[in-house]
């Protein structure tokens, strides 16, 4: 049976932010693990036909996740998520950026700061992921790069994975 849950994406050009929200039919502990365990992240973070591949992860304040988005032709686009604050099963504050394979930030592409908030619901867990950009043009660039479609595909993949 297909889930009725949908990913909601709200863009606020004045605030230079994107808010992504979705309810998953799974307990908060399982949804949290899917956001913090690289073996699980690699199964849903890349929007198909792309996939995520972790190079390193150190899930603690001051740590980071260095990963590649790998195309079907094996081309890699690198990303780095720095962990700024962690409140287990409640929230993760991050800095999200494009980088090279060694984690050196790419200053030509947008960097965002954000927070992922996990909330228990009657039927599972609500995840709200808010990212704020320094400039409105950064937000526009991310949207043009297909962020909304990509995160929706990733969330659908996560929903399927959580059912297993």
N, C-alpha and C positions, 0 to 999 in steps of 0.2 A: 504494500500500500504506500502510495506517495505521500510524503509529508505535506501538510498544509502550511507549514512555517515558511516564511519568505524573508529574505534579507532586505532590510530597509536601508536606503542610503540617502542621507540628507546633506546637501551642500549649503554652506552659509558663507557667501562671498564676503559679507561685511566682517565676519569673524575670521575668515580665511581658514575654515575648518570643514571637515567631512565627519559625519557621525554615521557609523554602521551599526545596525542593531538586528539581532536575530534571537529567537527562542529555539533552543535545542531540546529535544525530548530525551534528556539524559541527566543524571545527577551532576551536581556542581563539581564533585571531585573528578569525575570522568572528563568533563568538559575542560576543567583546569589542566588536567594531565595532557590533554590533546593540544594545549597551548604552550606546554612547558617541557615536554619530552620529545627530543628530536626524532626518535624513531616513529612517533605518531605524527609530528609536524610534517615530516617528509612525505607522508601519505596523503595529506590534504592541502598543504599550503600553496602548492603550484597549481594554477588553473589548467586543467586538462586541455590540450595534449601536453602542456608543459608539466614539469614536476619539480619539486624542491629537493635539494641535496645538501645536507649539513656538512660543513667542513669542521666547525667547532661550535660548541655551545657551553656556556658557563652560566647557568641560571642562578644568579645571585646579584644583589645590588652591586653595581660596578662591573658586572660581567656582560657578556654579549653573545648573540647568536650570529655566526657568520655562515651564510648559506648561498647557494646558487639556484637560480631558476634555470632549469635545463630544458632546452627546446627539443623537439623530436629529432632534429639534426645534430643534437649534442652541443649546441651553442649555449654558453653560460652567461647569464646576467647576474652579477653579484649584489647581495644585499647584506646589511648589517643592522641588527636591532640591539641597541644598548639598553640594558636594564637599569633604570634610574631609581625605582622604588618597587618593592614587592610586599603585598599584604595577602598572605596565602588564602586562597579560595575567594578573595574579594577583588583585588585589583593588581595590575602591573602597569607601572609608568615606564614609558619607553622613549627612545629617540630612534627614528627609523630613517635609514639613508641607503643610497646606492653607493657601491664601493668597488674596489678591485678584489682579486682573489686573496690578497693579503689583509683585507679589511681597511685599507686606506680609502677614506671618503672621497667620492667624486663630487667636487664642488660645482660642477656644471649641471647637476641634477638636484631636484628639491630634497630637502631634509625636513622631516616633521618631528614634532614632539607630540606625544599622545598618551592616552590611558585606555587600558582594556579593563572593563568593570564586569564582574560576574555576580549575578543576582539569582537566588533560588526563586522559582515560580511554582505555581500549583502543579504544572506538568513537566517541569524540567529546570532549565537554566537559561536566563537571558544574558547574552553577551553584548555589551555596548563598547564599541571601539571608536574613540574620538581622536582625530589627528588634526593638529593645528600647524599651519605653514607660516613662515615669516612674511611671505608676500602673496597677494592674490594671484599673481601670475604663476606661482609655484602650484597652487591649488588647481588652476586651469590646466597646467601641463600634466599633472597626475590624472586628471579627468580625461584629457585627450589621449593619454597613454592606455586608456581602457580600464582604469581602476574599478569602476562600478561593475562592469561585466566580470572582471577577474575575481573580485572578492565574492560575488554572488556564486560563481562556479565553485570557488574554494569552500564556501559555506555549504553548498549542496553536497560536495564531496565529504565534508566533515559530518554532516547529518547522516549520510550513508555509513560512514565508518563507525559512528557512535552506535548504530543499530546492531553491529556485529557482536 
